[in-house]
Amino acid sequence: MPPQRTILNALQDLTNEKFHEFCHELTALDEEPRVRTAEVEGKSRVVITELLVSRYGQSEALSRTITTLRVIGCNDEAERLGEMDLVSRAEFYRINSLLINRKSHKSQTCIK
């Protein structure tokens, strides 16, 4: 599952109160690029997911989501998200390895 979809699923599992806390914590970080209050106020989970991915890239957005979930006490959700990330990365490396092997095999057959 793509990281963007994984993040959205996690945000959709939050109660409205926890989602509000999540957005508040995003604005509390002093690291650049910052998320401003006006960017998250009254926004949907889809918009927040798109904001995170466009601002930080998929990998960093996933990492920040996991960290922020832990900060607001949603440790189970953070753990699930982390596990999904590991599965996604393992699948990526498996497919990448297959593609490299295929490319290597094609190169060898072209040489002969």
N, C-alpha and C positions, 0 to 999 in steps of 0.2 A: 504494500500500500504506500503511495507517495506520502512524504512527510506532511504536505499541506493537508491532505485528507485526514491523516492521523491527528494532527493538531486540531482540526475542526471537530472531529469526533470527540476528542477529549474536552473541548470547550462546550460542546453540546451536552455532555454528561454533567456539567456543573449546574448547581441551582442558580437562580438569578442573583441571590446574595453573594455566592462564591464567585460568580462571573464578574460582578461589580468589584469585588475585592481583587480579583485577578487584574482587571483593567487598572485599578488604582495602583497596584504594585508595579505594573509596567511603567507608569509615569513617575514612580518614585526612584527609579534607577538613574544615577548620574552619568552613566556611561554613554558615550556618543556612538552612534546616532541615537539621540533621545526620542522617546515617545512623549508627545505633548498631551495634556489633558484634553484639549479640544479634538484631538485625533481619535480618542476612545469614547468620549462622553456620548452616551445614547446610541452607540453603534452596535450592530448585530455581531454575532459570533463569526459569521462569514466575513464581514468587513474587518474584524480584528485579526482573523487568520490571514487574510490577504495583506493587511498592513505588516504583520510580523514577517511574512515571507518576502515581501517586496523590500522591506527595510533591511533585513538581516540575511536573506538567503535561506534556503530550506533547512540546511543543517543547523545553522546558528539559531534560526527561529524555533526549531524543535528543542534545542538545548535550553534556550531562554524560557520556553513554555514549561519544560520539566522543572527548571529551577523555580520559576514563579509559582507553579502548583505546590511545590514543597513549602515555599515561604508562606502561602495562605493555608497550609495545613491539609492540603489534598494529596497526601503521600501515596495513597493507593492509586489514584489517577496518574500521578507522576511515575510510579513504579510500572504501571501498565504501559504508559507511553514510552518509557525507557526500554521495556521488553520488546515492544513493537519496533522500536528503532533498531535494536540489536538484530531482530529477525529481518528487517528490511536491509540492513547492512550486510548480513550474512547472505541473503538472496542476491544482492548486488555483486558481492565478491564471487559467488558461485557462477552467476551468469557471465561476469567479466572473465573468469577463468575459462569457461567454455568457449567464449568468443576468441580469446587469445589462443587457445589450443586449436580452434578451427582455422584461425588465420595462419598459425604456424604450420599446420598440416597443408593448407593450400599453397603456402610458400614453398614447401618441400616438394610438392607435386609439380609445381611450375619449374623448378630447377632441373629436374631430371629430364 
